[in-house]
Amino acid sequence: MKELVEHIAKALVDHPDQVEVRAVGGDQATVLELRVAPDDIGKVIGRQGRTARSIRAILNAAGVKRRRRFSLEILD
């Protein structure tokens, strides 16, 4: 899942070399922390959060298949 979020984020931003994804795992849930360059945050979030919501929807769909819950946090 980490690779999936990283691939999507690198396709969206202007500075793909500064994309970092860190997985913080728990018992049933995994939090994926996405960090991008400061001027690329708007591209990852999108207008009114639509892009971020879409990435989260993909994670939820993939999580159902793996029987695990994933959430995405976009860090400054």
Helices and strands as residue ranges (DSSP letters): H 2-12, G 16-18, E 20-25, E 29-35, G 38-40, H 41-45, G 47-49, H 50-66, E 69-75
